[in-house]
Amino acid sequence: CRGLGEAARARLEAEGRPAALRFALDPEGETAWEDAVRGRVAFRRDVLDDFVLLRADGLPTYNFACVVDDHEMAISHVIRGDDHISNTPRQIALYEAFGWTPPVFAHVSMILGEDGSRLSKRHGATSVAAYREMGYVPAGMVNFLALLGWALDGRTELFTLAELERVFRLERVSRNPAVFNLEKLQWLNGQHLKRLPEEERTGLVRDFLARSGRDLGRRPAAWWTALVRALGDRVRTLADVERLGAFALEEALEMEPEAWAGLLAKGSAGTWLGGLADLLESDAEYSLASLERGTRDLAAALGVKAGELMGAARVALTGRTTAPGLFEVMWLLGRERAVARLRAAAARWAAESASARG
């Protein structure tokens, strides 16, 4: 509108047309800057418009407000997605008009989903708080985000926050889009959990379960430590404890159909499980050592391989063919629950076996 004459302006004002305040951009030459990620970037000014500073309602636009805001806060670096790169020449023009020194600009590539499209909620993009609720710890999340488009040497992947503070440089950020790989995030998170002292890791597990609304009961600290130790490196997120530790955390046992089918096919499994239940009832010590010793002795007495007996017991006690060490499972369940599950499995095995024969 700056090309309108006085008469045209007067007519528009008389009609009550709302007016916006624009920046009169010099159309000659170019606006360029040295981008910390992309190197020299330049825009010809004749392709830029006289952009709006204040809307008709008096509210400032993004480009105007962020320049003033960043200057007032003495922002030294503006690091953002490359979808903002077209805003930068307009903002630099404002810095120059005010006589201010622009910050360092760094435009990083957008994050893509594994299918190559722009990251969206269907790929897992959500709030950081949501990832916390899914069982990710800050150290794992920060490590993962740092590796989206940045690398130190192409080999090192695990970093603490202190290490990232020391080695991270914008100059090593790639210009190519990064891919959000949820499997990589889970692996990194598991590595950071594994690095934690056992006491701290156990505390995080208990806090997570409490936040999720689970009643932790009156289990002693030693029980929680034993659970976390038994689950070991299989835990990649804190939420994995609920799934992998369900055999001990839940009163009701959920039996996997495939696991039960395998147990049912074992010719004398019912006898084995009944004998093991008797053994656990009579084990006065009920320790990891005594449980292992008694189970192996029972296998020898029954004339079966210890692994066969232990595999059957694992299914009866956890509902799965893969689980933590059997003796840790027995100890975590406690005598009463372990015996009840063994007897229930033995009774079910006997009934279904008889039904199949009859």
SERO-4910 file (N, C-alpha, C, O; in steps of 0.05 Angstrom, whole numbers):
BEGIN
 pado doro    nc1    nc2    nc3   cac1   cac2   cac3    cc1    cc2    cc3    oc1    oc2    oc3
  Cys    A     16    -24      0      0      0      0     17     25      0      6     47     -3
  Arg    A     43     23      3     59     47      5     61     62    -22     69     85    -23
  Gly    A     52     49    -43     52     62    -70     26     78    -75     24     91    -95
  Leu    A      7     77    -56    -18     92    -60    -13    122    -56      5    131    -41
  Gly    A    -27    138    -71    -26    167    -68    -42    175    -44    -56    160    -31
  Glu    A    -40    202    -37    -54    212    -14    -84    210    -18    -99    204      1
  Ala    A    -94    214    -42   -123    212    -47   -133    184    -42   -155    180    -31
  Ala    A   -118    164    -52   -127    136    -48   -126    129    -19   -144    114     -9
  Arg    A   -107    139     -4   -106    133     24   -130    145     39   -142    133     56
  Ala    A   -135    170     31   -158    184     44   -184    170     39   -201    168     57
  Arg    A   -187    160     14   -212    146      7   -215    120     24   -237    114     34
  Leu    A   -193    105     26   -195     80     42   -200     86     71   -215     71     84
  Glu    A   -188    107     82   -193    114    110   -222    123    114   -234    116    134
  Ala    A   -233    137     94   -260    146     96   -280    122     96   -301    123    108
  Glu    A   -272    101     81   -289     77     80   -287     60    106   -301     41    109
  Gly    A   -268     68    124   -265     53    149   -250     28    145   -252      9    162
  Arg    A   -234     26    124   -218      2    120   -198     -1    142   -184     18    148
  Pro    A   -195    -25    154   -174    -29    175   -147    -28    162   -143    -37    140
  Ala    A   -127    -18    177   -100    -15    166    -80    -31    184    -83    -31    208
  Ala    A    -60    -43    171    -39    -56    186    -13    -40    181    -10    -27    161
  Leu    A      5    -42    200     31    -29    198     51    -49    186     55    -70    197
  Arg    A     63    -42    163     82    -59    149    110    -48    151    114    -25    156
  Phe    A    129    -66    145    157    -58    144    164    -53    114    160    -70     98
  Ala    A    173    -29    108    180    -22     81    208    -33     74    228    -21     82
  Leu    A    208    -55     61    233    -70     56    246    -59     30    233    -56     10
  Asp    A    272    -54     32    287    -45      8    288    -68    -12    298    -90     -5
  Pro    A    277    -65    -36    276    -87    -55    302    -93    -69    304   -113    -84
  Glu    A    322    -77    -65    347    -81    -79    366    -99    -63    366    -99    -38
  Gly    A    382   -116    -77    403   -131    -64    392   -157    -51    371   -168    -59
  Glu    A    406   -166    -31    399   -191    -17    404   -189     13    419   -172     22
  Thr    A    391   -206     27    397   -209     56    409   -237     60    398   -257     52
  Ala    A    433   -237     72    448   -262     75    458   -265    104    461   -245    118
  Trp    A    463   -289    112    474   -294    138    490   -320    137    486   -337    120
  Glu    A    508   -324    156    524   -348    159    510   -366    179    512   -362    203
  Asp    A    496   -386    168    481   -404    185    500   -425    198    517   -436    185
  Ala    A    497   -429    224    515   -447    239    513   -476    229    531   -492    234
  Val    A    491   -483    216    488   -510    206    491   -511    175    503   -529    165
  Arg    A    479   -491    161    477   -493    133    498   -476    117    498   -476     93
  Gly    A    515   -461    132    533   -444    118    520   -418    109    500   -409    121
  Arg    A    530   -407     87    519   -382     77    491   -386     65    488   -404     48
  Val    A    472   -371     74    445   -371     62    438   -343     54    442   -324     69
  Ala    A    426   -340     30    420   -313     20    392   -313      7    384   -333     -6
  Phe    A    377   -291     11    351   -287     -2    352   -261    -17    360   -240     -6
  Arg    A    343   -261    -42    340   -236    -57    316   -221    -45    295   -233    -40
  Arg    A    320   -195    -40    299   -179    -27    275   -175    -45    252   -170    -36
  Asp    A    278   -177    -71    255   -172    -89    235   -195    -89    214   -193   -100
  Val    A    242   -217    -75    223   -239    -72    209   -238    -45    191   -254    -40
  Leu    A    217   -218    -29    204   -215     -2    184   -193     -3    185   -175    -20
  Asp    A    164   -194     14    143   -174     14    147   -153     36    165   -156     54
  Asp    A    132   -132     35    131   -113     57    114   -126     80     90   -121     81
  Phe    A    127   -141     96    113   -158    115    100   -141    138    110   -119    145
  Val    A     79   -152    149     64   -138    170     79   -139    197     89   -160    205
  Leu    A     80   -116    210     91   -114    237     69   -115    258     70   -130    277
  Leu    A     49    -97    254     26    -96    272      1   -101    256     -4    -88    236
  Arg    A    -16   -120    265    -41   -125    252    -61   -101    256    -55    -83    271
  Ala    A    -83   -103    242   -103    -82    244   -113    -79    273   -122    -57    281
  Asp    A   -112   -101    288   -122   -100    316   -100    -91    335   -105    -90    359
  Gly    A    -77    -84    325    -55    -74    341    -36    -95    352    -16    -88    365
  Leu    A    -42   -120    347    -25   -141    358     -1   -146    340     -4   -145    315
  Pro    A     23   -150    351     46   -154    335     47   -182    322     36   -201    333
  Thr    A     59   -184    299     63   -210    286     86   -224    298    102   -213    314
  Tyr    A     89   -250    291    110   -267    302    138   -255    296    154   -252    313
  Asn    A    142   -248    271    169   -239    263    177   -213    278    201   -210    285
  Phe    A    159   -196    283    165   -171    298    169   -177    327    189   -169    339
  Ala    A    150   -192    339    152   -198    367    176   -213    375    189   -207    395
  Cys    A    183   -234    360    206   -251    368    232   -236    366    250   -241    382
  Val    A    235   -217    347    260   -202    345    263   -184    370    284   -184    382
  Val    A    242   -170    377    243   -153    401    248   -169    426    264   -163    443
  Asp    A    233   -192    428    235   -209    451    264   -220    454    275   -220    476
  Asp    A    275   -231    432    301   -243    433    323   -222    440    341   -228    455
  His    A    319   -198    429    339   -177    435    338   -169    465    358   -166    478
  Glu    A    313   -166    475    311   -158    503    322   -180    522    331   -173    544
  Met    A    321   -205    514    331   -227    530    360   -233    524    372   -252    535
  Ala    A    372   -218    506    401   -221    499    406   -250    489    426   -263    496
  Ile    A    388   -260    472    391   -287    460    415   -287    441    417   -270    424
  Ser    A    433   -306    445    457   -307    429    454   -325    405    465   -320    383
  His    A    438   -347    408    435   -366    386    405   -373    383    391   -378    402
  Val    A    396   -372    358    369   -381    352    371   -407    336    380   -408    313
  Ile    A    364   -429    349    366   -456    337    338   -466    333    323   -469    352
  Arg    A    331   -472    309    303   -479    303    302   -496    277    322   -499    263
  Gly    A    278   -506    271    275   -522    247    277   -507    222    273   -482    221
  Asp    A    285   -521    200    289   -506    175    263   -497    162    264   -484    142
  Asp    A    240   -504    174    215   -492    164    213   -463    171    195   -449    161
  His    A    231   -453    188    231   -424    196    251   -408    179    254   -384    182
  Ile    A    265   -421    160    287   -408    147    277   -384    130    291   -364    127
  Ser    A    252   -385    120    242   -362    105    235   -338    122    232   -316    112
  Asn    A    232   -342    148    228   -320    167    253   -304    172    252   -280    179
  Thr    A    276   -317    169    301   -306    178    309   -280    164    317   -261    177
  Pro    A    306   -277    137    314   -252    124    297   -229    134    306   -206    136
  Arg    A    271   -233    140    254   -212    150    263   -204    178    264   -180    184
  Gln    A    270   -223    194    279   -217    221    306   -202    221    311   -184    237
  Ile    A    324   -210    203    350   -196    201    345   -167    192    359   -149    201
  Ala    A    327   -163    174    320   -136    165    311   -119    189    318    -95    191
  Leu    A    296   -130    207    288   -116    231    311   -110    250    313    -88    260
  Tyr    A    328   -130    254    352   -125    270    368   -102    259    377    -84    274
  Glu    A    372   -102    233    388    -80    220    373    -53    223    386    -33    228
  Ala    A    347    -53    220    332    -28    223    334    -16    251    334      8    254
  Phe    A    334    -34    271    337    -25    299    366    -19    307    371     -7    328
  Gly    A    385    -27    290    413    -23    296    423    -43    316    442    -38    331
  Trp    A    410    -66    317    418    -88    336    434   -109    321    432   -113    297
  Thr    A    451   -123    336    467   -145    325    450   -170    325    440   -179    346
  Pro    A    446   -183    302    429   -207    301    443   -230    316    468   -230    319
  Pro    A    428   -249    327    440   -272    340    451   -291    318    447   -287    294
  Val    A    464   -312    327    473   -333    309    448   -350    302    434   -359    320
  Phe    A    443   -354    276    421   -371    268    431   -399    261    452   -402    248
  Ala    A    416   -419    269    422   -447    262    396   -461    255    379   -464    272
  His    A    394   -469    230    369   -482    221    374   -512    217    388   -520    199
  Val    A    362   -527    234    366   -556    233    344   -569    217    321   -559    215
  Ser    A    350   -592    205    330   -606    188    307   -617    205    311   -623    228
  Met    A    285   -620    192    261   -630    206    265   -660    212    281   -674    198
  Ile    A    251   -670    232    252   -698    239    231   -713    224    208   -704    222
  Leu    A    239   -736    213    220   -752    197    213   -777    211    227   -787    229
  Gly    A    190   -788    204    182   -815    213    198   -836    197    212   -829    178
  Glu    A    196   -861    206    212   -882    193    202   -887    165    217   -900    149
  Asp    A    178   -877    158    169   -880    130    178   -857    112    170   -856     89
  Gly    A    194   -839    123    205   -817    107    187   -793    106    195   -772     95
  Ser    A    163   -794    118    146   -770    118    151   -754    143    164   -763    162
  Arg    A    141   -729    143    145   -711    166    134   -724    192    112   -735    192
  Leu    A    149   -721    213    141   -733    238    114   -723    248    109   -699    247
  Ser    A     97   -742    256     71   -735    266     64   -753    289     80   -770    297
  Lys    A     41   -750    301     33   -766    324     32   -796    318     37   -813    335
  Arg    A     26   -802    293     24   -831    286     52   -844    286     54   -868    287
  His    A     73   -828    285    100   -839    287    111   -839    315    132   -851    321
  Gly    A     96   -828    334    105   -827    362    111   -799    372    119   -796    394
  Ala    A    107   -779    355    112   -751    363     91   -743    384     67   -743    378
  Thr    A    100   -735    407     82   -726    428     98   -709    447    121   -702    441
  Ser    A     86   -703    470    100   -685    489    121   -701    504    120   -725    507
  Val    A    141   -686    514    162   -699    531    149   -711    556    157   -732    565
  Ala    A    129   -697    567    115   -708    591    102   -735    585    102   -752    602
  Ala    A     92   -739    560     80   -764    553    101   -786    553     95   -809    561
  Tyr    A    125   -780    544    146   -800    544    154   -808    573    161   -830    578
  Arg    A    153   -788    590    158   -794    619    137   -814    629    144   -832    644
  Glu    A    112   -810    621     91   -828    630     94   -855    618     84   -875    629
  Met    A    108   -857    595    113   -883    583    137   -897    594    144   -919    586
  Gly    A    151   -884    613    173   -898    627    201   -890    617    220   -904    623
  Tyr    A    203   -869    602    229   -860    593    241   -841    614    227   -825    626
  Val    A    267   -843    618    281   -826    638    294   -803    623    301   -805    600
  Pro    A    298   -780    637    309   -757    624    336   -762    610    340   -752    587
  Ala    A    354   -776    622    380   -781    610    377   -795    583    391   -788    564
  Gly    A    360   -815    581    356   -829    556    343   -812    535    351   -813    512
  Met    A    324   -796    543    310   -779    524    328   -757    513    328   -752    489
  Val    A    344   -744    530    362   -723    521    383   -735    503    390   -724    482
  Asn    A    394   -759    510    414   -772    493    402   -778    465    415   -772    445
  Phe    A    378   -788    464    365   -794    438    361   -769    422    367   -769    398
  Leu    A    350   -748    434    345   -723    419    371   -711    409    371   -699    387
  Ala    A    392   -713    424    418   -702    415    428   -716    390    441   -703    373
  Leu    A    421   -742    387    431   -757    364    414   -754    339    421   -765    318
  Leu    A    392   -739    342    375   -734    318    388   -712    301    382   -688    304
  Gly    A    405   -721    283    418   -702    265    446   -693    274    458   -676    262
  Trp    A    456   -704    296    483   -697    306    498   -722    313    486   -742    321
  Ala    A    524   -722    309    541   -744    317    568   -734    325    577   -713    314
  Leu    A    581   -748    344    607   -739    352    628   -750    333    644   -735    321
  Asp    A    629   -777    330    649   -790    314    638   -813    297    653   -827    284
  Gly    A    611   -816    297    600   -837    281    599   -864    296    588   -883    286
  Arg    A    612   -865    320    613   -890    335    600   -888    362    585   -905    371
  Thr    A    607   -866    377    598   -863    404    569   -854    404    561   -835    391
  Glu    A    553   -869    420    524   -863    421    514   -857    449    493   -843    452
  Leu    A    527   -866    469    518   -862    496    532   -837    508    556   -836    509
  Phe    A    515   -818    517    526   -793    529    510   -786    553    485   -788    553
  Thr    A    523   -777    574    510   -764    596    505   -735    588    517   -725    569
  Leu    A    489   -721    604    484   -693    598    510   -677    600    516   -660    584
  Ala    A    527   -684    620    552   -670    624    571   -674    600    585   -656    592
  Glu    A    570   -699    589    587   -704    566    577   -689    541    593   -679    526
  Leu    A    551   -687    538    539   -672    516    546   -643    518    552   -630    498
  Glu    A    545   -632    542    553   -604    546    581   -599    537    588   -577    527
  Arg    A    598   -619    540    627   -616    533    632   -619    504    649   -605    493
  Val    A    618   -638    490    626   -645    463    606   -635    441    614   -634    417
  Phe    A    582   -627    448    563   -619    428    571   -593    414    577   -573    428
  Arg    A    571   -593    388    577   -569    372    557   -568    349    551   -588    336
  Leu    A    547   -544    344    528   -540    322    541   -547    295    527   -556    276
  Glu    A    567   -543    293    580   -548    268    578   -578    259    582   -584    236
  Arg    A    573   -595    278    571   -624    272    542   -633    267    537   -657    263
  Val    A    524   -614    267    496   -621    262    493   -625    232    502   -608    216
  Ser    A    480   -647    224    477   -653    196    455   -636    183    436   -628    196
  Arg    A    459   -631    157    438   -617    142    416   -636    133    394   -627    124
  Asn    A    421   -662    135    401   -681    125    380   -686    147    386   -685    171
  Pro    A    355   -692    139    334   -697    159    341   -722    176    353   -741    167
  Ala    A    334   -720    201    338   -743    220    312   -760    221    290   -750    216
  Val    A    316   -785    227    293   -804    229    288   -811    258    306   -819    273
  Phe    A    263   -808    266    255   -814    294    251   -845    295    231   -855    286
  Asn    A    270   -858    308    270   -887    310    263   -895    339    280   -893    357
  Leu    A    238   -904    343    230   -911    370    246   -934    382    251   -934    407
  Glu    A    254   -953    366    270   -975    375    297   -965    386    307   -975    407
  Lys    A    308   -945    373    334   -933    382    329   -919    409    346   -921    427
  Leu    A    307   -905    412    301   -891    437    299   -911    460    309   -906    481
  Gln    A    285   -933    455    282   -954    476    309   -965    483    314   -970    507
  Trp    A    326   -970    464    352   -982    470    369   -962    486    381   -970    506
  Leu    A    370   -937    478    385   -917    493    374   -914    521    390   -912    540
  Asn    A    348   -914    524    336   -911    551    344   -935    568    351   -931    592
  Gly    A    344   -959    557    352   -983    572    381   -981    580    388   -990    602
  Gln    A    398   -970    563    427   -968    570    431   -949    593    447   -953    611
  His    A    416   -927    593    418   -908    615    407   -919    641    418   -914    662
  Leu    A    386   -935    639    375   -948    663    396   -968    674    400   -970    698
  Lys    A    409   -982    656    429  -1002    664    453   -989    678    465  -1000    696
  Arg    A    459   -964    670    482   -950    681    477   -940    710    496   -935    725
  Leu    A    452   -938    717    445   -926    743    452   -945    766    451   -970    763
  Pro    A    460   -935    789    463   -952    812    437   -966    818    415   -956    814
  Glu    A    439   -991    828    415  -1007    832    395   -994    850    371   -996    845
  Glu    A    404   -980    871    385   -967    889    369   -945    875    345   -942    879
  Glu    A    383   -929    857    370   -908    843    350   -919    822    328   -909    819
  Arg    A    358   -941    809    341   -953    789    316   -964    802    294   -961    792
  Thr    A    319   -976    825    296   -987    840    278   -965    849    253   -968    847
  Gly    A    289   -943    858    272   -920    866    256   -909    843    233   -902    846
  Leu    A    268   -908    819    254   -898    795    231   -916    788    209   -907    781
  Val    A    235   -943    791    214   -962    785    191   -958    804    167   -958    795
  Arg    A    196   -956    829    175   -953    849    160   -927    845    135   -926    847
  Asp    A    174   -905    839    161   -879    834    143   -881    809    121   -870    809
  Phe    A    153   -894    788    137   -897    764    112   -912    769     90   -904    760
  Leu    A    114   -935    783     90   -951    788     70   -936    806     46   -939    802
  Ala    A     81   -921    825     63   -905    842     48   -884    826     25   -879    830
  Arg    A     63   -870    807     50   -850    791     29   -861    772      9   -848    766
  Ser    A     32   -886    764     13   -899    746    -11   -909    761    -30   -920    749
  Gly    A    -12   -905    787    -35   -912    803    -34   -940    816    -54   -948    827
  Arg    A    -12   -953    813    -10   -980    825     -6   -979    855     10   -963    865
  Asp    A    -20   -996    869    -16   -999    898      9  -1016    903     10  -1039    896
  Leu    A     29  -1004    915     55  -1017    919     54  -1037    942     73  -1052    946
  Gly    A     33  -1036    958     30  -1055    980     51  -1049   1002     62  -1028   1004
  Arg    A     56  -1070   1017     75  -1067   1040    101  -1083   1035    114  -1092   1053
  Arg    A    107  -1086   1010    131  -1101   1003    156  -1086   1013    157  -1062   1009
  Pro    A    175  -1100   1024    199  -1086   1034    217  -1077   1011    214  -1086    989
  Ala    A    236  -1059   1017    254  -1049    997    270  -1071    984    276  -1071    960
  Ala    A    277  -1092   1000    293  -1114    990    278  -1129    968    290  -1139    949
  Trp    A    251  -1130    971    235  -1144    950    237  -1129    924    240  -1141    903
  Trp    A    234  -1102    925    235  -1086    900    263  -1088    887    265  -1090    863
  Thr    A    283  -1088    904    310  -1090    893    313  -1117    879    325  -1119    857
  Ala    A    303  -1138    891    305  -1165    879    289  -1166    853    298  -1179    834
  Leu    A    266  -1153    851    250  -1153    827    265  -1139    804    268  -1150    782
  Val    A    276  -1116    810    291  -1101    789    316  -1117    780    322  -1117    757
  Arg    A    329  -1129    799    353  -1145    793    345  -1169    776    360  -1177    758
  Ala    A    322  -1182    782    314  -1206    767    306  -1199    739    312  -1214    720
  Leu    A    294  -1176    735    286  -1168    707    310  -1160    691    310  -1163    667
  Gly    A    330  -1149    704    356  -1143    692    355  -1126    667    340  -1106    666
  Asp    A    370  -1133    647    373  -1117    623    349  -1118    604    348  -1104    584
  Arg    A    329  -1134    611    305  -1135    594    289  -1110    597    272  -1104    580
  Val    A    294  -1095    618    279  -1070    623    291  -1048    606    313  -1039    612
  Arg    A    277  -1038    586    286  -1016    570    271   -990    577    282   -968    572
  Thr    A    247   -992    587    233   -969    598    222   -978    625    219  -1001    631
  Leu    A    216   -958    642    205   -965    668    178   -979    665    171   -995    683
  Ala    A    164   -974    644    138   -987    639    142  -1017    634    123  -1033    639
  Asp    A    166  -1025    625    171  -1054    620    168  -1070    646    162  -1094    645
  Val    A    173  -1057    669    171  -1071    694    143  -1082    699    139  -1104    709
  Glu    A    123  -1066    691     95  -1075    694     90  -1099    677     75  -1117    686
  Arg    A    101  -1100    653     96  -1123    635    112  -1147    643    102  -1169    646
  Leu    A    138  -1143    646    156  -1165    652    153  -1175    680    158  -1199    686
  Gly    A    145  -1157    698    142  -1165    726    114  -1171    734    108  -1173    758
  Ala    A     96  -1174    715     68  -1178    721     64  -1203    737     45  -1204    754
  Phe    A     81  -1224    733     78  -1249    748     79  -1244    778     67  -1259    794
  Ala    A     95  -1224    787     99  -1218    815     81  -1195    825     74  -1194    848
  Leu    A     75  -1176    807     60  -1153    815     30  -1158    816     15  -1145    831
  Glu    A     20  -1177    799     -8  -1183    798    -14  -1208    814      1  -1227    813
  Glu    A    -37  -1208    827    -45  -1232    842    -55  -1253    822    -49  -1277    825
  Ala    A    -71  -1245    803    -81  -1264    783    -60  -1269    762    -47  -1251    753
  Leu    A    -57  -1295    754    -37  -1302    734    -50  -1304    706    -71  -1317    703
  Glu    A    -38  -1290    687    -47  -1291    660    -30  -1311    645     -6  -1306    641
  Met    A    -42  -1333    636    -27  -1354    623    -28  -1351    593    -49  -1348    581
  Glu    A     -4  -1351    580     -3  -1349    551    -11  -1376    540     -1  -1397    548
  Pro    A    -29  -1376    520    -39  -1402    509    -17  -1419    498    -17  -1444    502
  Glu    A      3  -1407    485     25  -1423    473     41  -1436    495     50  -1459    493
  Ala    A     46  -1421    517     61  -1432    539     47  -1455    552     59  -1476    559
  Trp    A     20  -1452    556      5  -1474    568      4  -1499    550      6  -1521    560
  Ala    A      1  -1495    524      1  -1517    505     27  -1533    507     26  -1558    506
  Gly    A     49  -1519    510     75  -1533    512     76  -1549    538     87  -1571    538
  Leu    A     66  -1537    560     66  -1551    585     48  -1576    585     54  -1597    596
  Leu    A     24  -1573    572      5  -1595    571     17  -1618    556      9  -1641    560
  Ala    A     35  -1613    537     46  -1634    520     67  -1651    535     75  -1672    526
  Lys    A     76  -1641    558     96  -1656    574     82  -1678    589     64  -1673    605
  Gly    A     91  -1703    584     77  -1726    594     71  -1728    624     51  -1739    632
  Ser    A     89  -1719    641     86  -1721    670     87  -1695    684     94  -1694    708
  Ala    A     81  -1673    670     84  -1647    682     68  -1643    707     77  -1630    726
  Gly    A     44  -1654    708     27  -1651    732     41  -1663    757     40  -1651    778
  Thr    A     53  -1686    754     68  -1698    776     92  -1681    785     97  -1678    808
  Trp    A    106  -1670    765    129  -1653    771    120  -1629    788    133  -1623    808
  Leu    A     99  -1616    779     91  -1591    792     80  -1597    820     85  -1581    838
  Gly    A     66  -1619    823     56  -1626    849     79  -1632    868     79  -1623    892
  Gly    A    100  -1646    859    123  -1652    875    138  -1626    883    148  -1624    905
  Leu    A    139  -1607    864    153  -1582    869    138  -1566    890    150  -1552    907
  Ala    A    111  -1566    888     95  -1552    908    100  -1563    936    102  -1548    955
  Asp    A    102  -1590    938    108  -1603    964    135  -1593    974    139  -1588    998
  Leu    A    154  -1592    956    181  -1584    963    181  -1555    975    194  -1550    995
  Leu    A    168  -1537    961    167  -1509    970    153  -1506    997    161  -1490   1014
  Glu    A    133  -1522   1001    119  -1521   1027    136  -1530   1050    133  -1520   1072
  Ser    A    154  -1548   1045    171  -1559   1066    198  -1546   1069    214  -1552   1086
  Asp    A    204  -1526   1051    230  -1513   1051    230  -1491   1073    219  -1469   1069
  Ala    A    241  -1498   1096    241  -1479   1119    257  -1454   1113    251  -1432   1122
  Glu    A    279  -1457   1098    297  -1435   1092    285  -1416   1072    286  -1391   1075
  Tyr    A    274  -1426   1051    262  -1412   1028    280  -1388   1019    272  -1365   1019
  Ser    A    304  -1395   1011    323  -1376   1000    329  -1384    972    322  -1406    963
  Leu    A    343  -1367    957    351  -1373    930    367  -1399    929    363  -1416    912
  Ala    A    386  -1402    948    403  -1425    949    387  -1450    955    391  -1471    942
  Ser    A    369  -1449    975    354  -1473    982    334  -1481    960    330  -1505    956
  Leu    A    323  -1461    947    303  -1467    926    317  -1480    902    307  -1499    890
  Glu    A    341  -1470    895    356  -1483    873    364  -1511    881    361  -1530    865
  Arg    A    375  -1514    904    384  -1540    913    361  -1561    913    364  -1583    903
  Gly    A    339  -1553    925    316  -1571    927    305  -1578    899    297  -1601    895
  Thr    A    303  -1558    881    292  -1563    855    309  -1583    839    299  -1601    826
  Arg    A    335  -1579    840    353  -1597    826    353  -1625    838    353  -1645    823
  Asp    A    351  -1627    864    349  -1653    877    323  -1667    869    323  -1692    864
  Leu    A    301  -1652    867    275  -1663    859    277  -1674    831    266  -1695    825
  Ala    A    289  -1658    813    292  -1667    785    307  -1694    784    299  -1712    769
  Ala    A    328  -1696    799    343  -1721    800    326  -1744    810    326  -1766    800
  Ala    A    310  -1739    831    293  -1759    843    271  -1768    823    264  -1791    823
  Leu    A    261  -1749    807    240  -1756    788    251  -1769    763    237  -1780    746
  Gly    A    278  -1767    760    290  -1778    736    287  -1761    711    286  -1772    689
  Val    A    284  -1735    715    282  -1717    692    304  -1696    692    317  -1692    713
  Lys    A    309  -1684    670    330  -1663    669    320  -1639    685    297  -1633    685
  Ala    A    339  -1626    699    332  -1603    715    319  -1581    697    300  -1567    706
  Gly    A    329  -1578    673    318  -1558    655    289  -1563    648    273  -1545    645
  Glu    A    281  -1589    645    254  -1596    639    235  -1588    662    214  -1576    658
  Leu    A    243  -1595    686    227  -1588    710    225  -1558    713    204  -1548    719
  Met    A    247  -1544    709    248  -1515    713    231  -1501    692    218  -1481    697
  Gly    A    231  -1512    667    215  -1500    646    185  -1503    652    170  -1484    647
  Ala    A    177  -1526    662    149  -1530    669    141  -1512    692    120  -1500    692
  Ala    A    159  -1509    712    153  -1492    735    151  -1463    726    135  -1448    737
  Arg    A    168  -1455    708    168  -1427    699    141  -1420    686    130  -1398    691
  Val    A    130  -1438    670    104  -1433    658     82  -1432    680     65  -1414    679
  Ala    A     83  -1450    698     63  -1451    719     63  -1427    737     42  -1418    747
  Leu    A     87  -1416    742     90  -1393    760     87  -1366    747     79  -1347    760
  Thr    A     94  -1364    721     94  -1338    708     74  -1336    684     67  -1314    676
  Gly    A     65  -1359    674     47  -1359    651     62  -1356    625     50  -1353    604
  Arg    A     89  -1357    626    105  -1352    602    128  -1372    601    135  -1384    621
  Thr    A    138  -1376    576    161  -1393    573    187  -1378    579    207  -1391    586
  Thr    A    187  -1352    575    211  -1336    581    204  -1318    604    184  -1304    604
  Ala    A    221  -1318    624    217  -1302    649    244  -1300    663    263  -1313    654
  Pro    A    245  -1285    684    270  -1284    700    277  -1311    711    262  -1330    708
  Gly    A    300  -1313    724    309  -1338    735    288  -1351    753    275  -1337    768
  Leu    A    285  -1377    750    263  -1390    765    264  -1386    795    244  -1382    808
  Phe    A    288  -1387    806    290  -1386    835    284  -1357    845    274  -1354    867
  Glu    A    291  -1337    829    284  -1310    835    253  -1307    834    241  -1294    851
  Val    A    241  -1320    814    212  -1320    811    198  -1332    836    180  -1320    847
  Met    A    208  -1355    845    197  -1368    869    199  -1350    893    180  -1347    909
  Trp    A    223  -1338    896    227  -1321    920    209  -1296    919    198  -1288    939
  Leu    A    207  -1284    896    191  -1259    893    161  -1265    898    147  -1249    910
  Leu    A    152  -1288    889    124  -1296    893    118  -1302    923     96  -1298    933
  Gly    A    138  -1312    936    134  -1321    964    123  -1349    964    111  -1358    945
  Arg    A    126  -1362    987    118  -1390    989     88  -1394    982     81  -1412    966
  Glu    A     71  -1378    994     42  -1383    991     33  -1381    962     19  -1398    952
  Arg    A     41  -1359    949     32  -1355    921     45  -1376    903     31  -1386    885
  Ala    A     70  -1382    907     84  -1401    890     71  -1429    892     66  -1442    872
  Val    A     66  -1437    916     53  -1464    920     25  -1464    908     18  -1484    895
  Ala    A     10  -1443    912    -17  -1442    901    -17  -1444    870    -33  -1458    859
  Arg    A      2  -1430    858      3  -1431    828     12  -1458    818      2  -1468    798
  Leu    A     31  -1470    832     40  -1497    823     17  -1517    826     14  -1534    808
  Arg    A      3  -1516    848    -19  -1535    852    -42  -1530    832    -54  -1549    821
  Ala    A    -48  -1505    826    -69  -1498    807    -61  -1508    779    -78  -1520    765
  Ala    A    -36  -1505    771    -27  -1514    745    -27  -1545    744    -35  -1556    724
  Ala    A    -19  -1558    766    -19  -1587    767    -48  -1598    764    -53  -1617    749
  Ala    A    -67  -1585    778    -95  -1593    776   -106  -1589    748   -120  -1606    737
  Arg    A   -100  -1566    736   -110  -1561    709    -98  -1580    689   -111  -1590    671
  Trp    A    -72  -1586    693    -58  -1605    675    -72  -1632    676    -77  -1645    656
  Ala    A    -77  -1641    701    -89  -1667    704   -117  -1668    692   -124  -1688    678
  Ala    A   -133  -1647    696   -160  -1647    685   -160  -1647    654   -175  -1661    642
  Glu    A   -143  -1630    643   -143  -1628    613   -131  -1652    600   -138  -1660    579
  Ser    A   -111  -1664    614    -99  -1688    603   -119  -1711    603   -121  -1727    584
  Ala    A   -135  -1713    625   -155  -1734    627   -177  -1730    606   -186  -1749    594
  Ser    A   -184  -1705    602   -205  -1699    582   -195  -1706    554   -211  -1716    538
  Ala    A   -170  -1701    549   -159  -1707    522   -158  -1737    518   -161  -1746    495
  Arg    A   -153  -1753    539   -151  -1782    536   -178  -1794    534   -182  -1815    521
  Gly    A   -198  -1782    549   -224  -1795    550   -243  -1788    528   -265  -1798    528
***
